[in-house]
Amino acid sequence: ENAKRVSLRGVTSLLQCPRKIYWLVKEEVPPTDEQLLDMARGSSHHSILEILPLTEVRVELDGIVGKIDFLHDMPVEIFSTALGLGKTPRHYPFKLRQLGAYIHMLRKNGKYDGLKGRLLVFHYNARALRSWVVEYAEQELEKIWGTILWHKELIEKALETGVEPIPDPDEGECARCMFRGRCHSPRVL
């Protein structure tokens, strides 16, 4: 069950704090009830949006796999949130990095030559759908991909040696982390 949830070959896992992913893999921590509810909610909302003309492309780069949705001719990152309608893409830094990673993978695989992607957000409390086109600089995409490769290396080394990797949390990630009670990252405080 945990192997399905945490993959060292998946963009979503490798963009998260390497210490958190290490502990999830090593200890096979089952999802909490809240996480299960979030996963079910996200899956159901994603399926609602399948009325859109989406296509899915699977790509692999550096041993990392991405399943990327396209809306018309542009990669799209779709997610649902309870956050208010006043939020802008900058309020979703993780999703922006995820979309950037997908664009990078597509470009390196010759499946897309653009630098733009679409962020599609379903606000389920307001029953509203918001969409933004986001443009990246090529250097920004390289930086995102470099972080993914670095996180992968840190986690693999930690799993080999048994020494937990350094934390590299996203802003706000520590506050939501199930391991914050035992992690000594300066951001936990």
N, C-alpha and C positions, 0 to 999 in steps of 0.2 A: 504493500500500500504506500509506504513512504517513498519507495523508489519511483513510483509514478508521479509523486508530488514534487520531488526534488531531483533534478537532472543536472549532471555536470556537463551535459551537452546542450542545454537549453539556455537561450538568451535571458529569459525571465529570472532563472536562478542565479546566473552568473553576473547579473547587474546588482544583486543584493549583497549585503555585507558578507564577506567570505567567512567570518567567524560564525555567523548565524547559519549559513549553509553547511559549514563543516559540522556543527553540532547537530543539525537536522539529519545529515547523512549518517554520521557516526552513531548517534543515539537512536535513530529511527523513531523520532518523536511523532506521535500521531497528531493529526490536526485537532485543534480545539473545537468546541461546538461553534464558537463565533466564526472561526475560519471555515468550517464546513458550511455554515450559513452563507458566508460571503462567496464561497466557491459556487454554491447552488444558485445564489442570486445572480452572480455574474454569468453563469452558464445559461440560466433561463433568459436573462436580458439579452445575451448575445444571440440566442436562438430567435428571440422576437425580431431582432434586427436582420435576420436572414431573409426578410422580404426585400431587402436591398439587393441590387445586382452585384453581389460579392463573388469573387473567385479567390481560391487559395493557391498559393505557390509555396512549394517546399524547397528550401535551399540549404546547402551545407557549406561552411567555410571554416577552415582550421579545426575541423572535428566538431564544430558547433552547429546545431540544427535550428532552423527557423521555419515556422509555418506562418506565412504572411498573407493577410487578406489584402485584396485589391478592390477598390471601388472605382469603377470605370478604368482609368489608366494610371491610377496612383495608389501606392501602398497606404494602408490605413490601419491605425491602431484604435480598436474599439474597446471601450470599457464603460462600466456603470459606477455611479457614485451617489452618495447621499448629500454631498457638498452642494452648496447653493449655486444658483444660476449666475451669480456675479463673478464666478471664478473664470480665469483666463488660462491659456496653456501653461503659463509660468507656475501655476498652482499645482501642476502635475509633472514635476521634474522627472520622476521615474518613467512615466509613460513617454515623455519626450525622448529620453535616452533609449528606451526600448524601440520606438519608431525609428530613431537615428540608426540604431544597430541593424534593424531590418533593411533600411535603405542601403547601408554600407554592404550588407551581405548580397543584396540584389545587384548592386552595381558591380561588385567583384565577380559575380557569377554571370555577368552579361545579360541580366534579365530586366534591367531598368537603368536608364542613364541620367535620370533626373536627380535633383537635390531636394525635392519637395515630397512631403507626405501629408496625410490628413489625420487629424486627431478627431475622433468621433466619440462624444461623451453623452451617455444616456443618464440624465438626472432622474432617478426613479421616484423620488419624493415629489418632484414637480411634474413628473410625466412629460419631460421635455428632452429633446435631442439637440445638442449643439455640435457644431462642426467648425474646425479651423484648418486652414492650409498652413503648414509650417515649412519654412525653408531653412536648410542647413548649409553651412560652409563645409567644404570637403575636409578641412582640418578638424572641424568639430566631429565629423563622422569618424575620422581616424582616432581621435582622442577617446571617443566612446568605445570603439573596438579595442583599443589598447587597454582600457580598464577591464573589459571582459576577459581578455587574454591573461592579464595580470591576476585577476580574481581566480581564474581557472588554475593557474600555476600555483597560487597560494594554497588553494583548497587541496589540490592533488598532493602537494608536498606535505601538507599537514596530515592528510590521510595516510601517507606512507610512513611518516615519522611519529605520529601520535601527538605532535606539538601543535596546539591550536594556532591558527593564523592570526595575524594582526587584524583588528577590526577596520573596516572602511565603510562605515554606514552612510547611507543617503541622509540628507537633512530630514529629520523627523522619524527616521527608521527606528532609532533606539527607543523612542517613546512607545512604539507599537510592538517591540520585539518581545517574544516570549522568554528570552534569555536575559533580559535587562537586569534581573536580580542577581545574576552571577557574573555578568560581563564587567570588565574593568575599563571599558572604553571611556575616554574623557567626555564623550557626548552623552553618556547615560545619565550623568548628573543632571 
